[in-house]
């Protein structure tokens, strides 16, 4: 019985070593994997990358970066950042920072995708902040409206444009509720697409 148990322990130990070796081999093969896109967005913003690559990274003095993951592998993107060719400057990014940038740049073409909308506070009195988080660079035409249905009709506020925040992927704006009750916060983006978020306002 003990011999069989020891044999099983030996098998598990070998499997653990093999799994660790595979993980190390994968990391070596893809050194820019598992980056943080949010951190990469902040690095790109603070480094002034749009100054050369154009607003929304749509192209300028430097090449267009939107959709770059369809043209290059993560390893190729990372290598171009870590070992840049003139006129691109060498920013001296760490390997972790490069991985974050690769994650961010690989999601730029998600900027026209469906955003995640958050209402702060979730049960407001007469005012709330609306946060719209996009997977890439946000589109330029994002707006929000507070709307209340009343029978077969309804009323709402004017459309308010969402503005940039410290996080390049997040836009924000304040909305006002003229009375307590059930409201719908409408976020309009990318040429007329809308997301409706139900909100129960408590009233002032």
N, C-alpha and C positions, 0 to 999 in steps of 0.2 A: 504494500500500500504506500509506504513512504517512498519507495523507489519510483513508483508511478507519479507521485506528487512532485518529486524532485525533477522528474523528466518534463512534466508540464511547466514547471517554473523555468526550466532551461529553454523550452520552446518559446515561452512568453518573452524571456529576456532577448532571445535572438530576434524575434519579431519587432520588439521595441527598438533595438539597434538598427534594424533595416528601415523602419519607419523614419527614424531620425536621419539616417543617411539619405533617404529619398527627399525629405524636407529640405536638407542642406543642398542637395543637388538641384532641386527646383529653384531655391533662392539664388543659387549661383547662375542658373540658366536665365533667370528673369529677375535681375537685381533691382528693377524698378517697380516690382509688384507691391500691392497692398498699401499704396499711398493714400493720403487723406485729401480728397478733392477740395474740401472747404479750406484746409490749410494752404493748398496750392493756389486757390483763388486769391487769398490774402498776399501770398508771395508775389504772384503775378501783378497784383495791383500796386503793391509797395515798390516793385522794381520798375514800374512804368512800361510794362511790356506792350501795352496798347499804343504807346507812342510810336513804335516802329511797325507793329503788326496791325494797326488800324483799329478803329472803334469796334468793339465786339469781336476783335480778332478776325475781322473779315478781310484783312489784307491792306497793306500800306507800303512803306519802304521795305518792310519785311514781308514774307509770304503769308498767305491766309492760313490761319490755324484751325478754323472751324472745320470739322470733319477730318482732322489730321490722322485720327485713329483708323480711318479707312484707307489711308495711303501708306502709313508706316506702322511698324510693330511698336509696342511699348519700349522694347529695348532700343530701337532706332530713335524714337523720340527722346528717350533719356540720354542716349549717347550724344545727340545733337545739342542738348542743353549743357551736359557736363563737359563736353569737348567742342565748344562752338567754333565755327569758321567765320572769319571776318566777312562782313562788318559787324556781326553779332558779338557783343562784348562777353567776356568771361566774368560772370557774377560770383564765381567761387562758391556755388551752392554745394551743400553737403549731399551725400547720397540720399538721405532721407528727404531733404527738400526737393531734390530732383524727382523722387518717386511721387511726392505730393503734387508737383507740377504736372507730371505725366498723367496722374489721375484726373486733375482738373482739365487739362487740355483735351483729354480723350472724351470728355463729356460736353464739350462746348456746343456741339450740334444738337444737344438736348434742350437748348435755350428756348425753343418754340414748343417744347412739350408741356404737358399738364403740370402746373405748379402745385405745391402743397400749401394750403391756406390755413393760417392760424389766427384766431381772434384772441386778443389780450386786453382785459380779462375775459374768460370764456362766458361769464354771465355779467355783462356790463350794466352800469346804471344808465347814463345818457351818452356815453362816449366809449369808444374802443379803438385800439390800434390793430390794423389788419396787416399781417405779414405774409407775403407770397414768396416762397422759396422755389427757385428753379434749379434743375439739374445742371444747367450750364449758364451761359450769359443770358440774362433776361431780355425779352423783346422790349422795344421802345414804347409800345402803346398799351401799357397795363393801367387799368383804372378800376375803381371800386365804387359801388353804390349801395346804400342801405335802403331796402324796400320792404314795405309792409302791405300784405294783401288784406283787403277789406271787402268781403263778399265777392262780388263779381268785378270789383275794381281794386284800386290800391293807390298808394302814394309812396314816393321815395325821394331821397336826397339827390342832389346833382352828382354827376360822375366826377370823382376826384382822382387825379393821376397818382399812382404810386411812385415814390421816389427812392433813389439809391440809399443804402445803409452802409455800415462799415464792412459788412459781408457782401462781396460783389454779386453773389447769387440771390440775395434777398432784397426785395422791395417792400416799402411800408407806407402807410397813410392812415390818417385818423378818420373815423366815420362818427356821425352823431345820430342819436335816436330821439325823436321828438316826443315819444311817449313810451311807457312800458308795454310789454307784450311781445308776441312772436314776430321777429323780423327775418328777412333773408339778406345776407351780405352777398352781393353779386360781384365777382371779380371777372373782368373782361380782359382778354389778352389775345395777341396774335390774330388780328383782323376779325374780331367778333366772337371768338370762342368764349364761353362763360362757364364759371364754376359757381354754384349756389351753396352757401353755407348757412344753415338755420341758426338763429341766435335768439335767445330769450332775454330781452332787455328788462331790467328791473324798474326803470323809471327813476327820474331825479328826485 
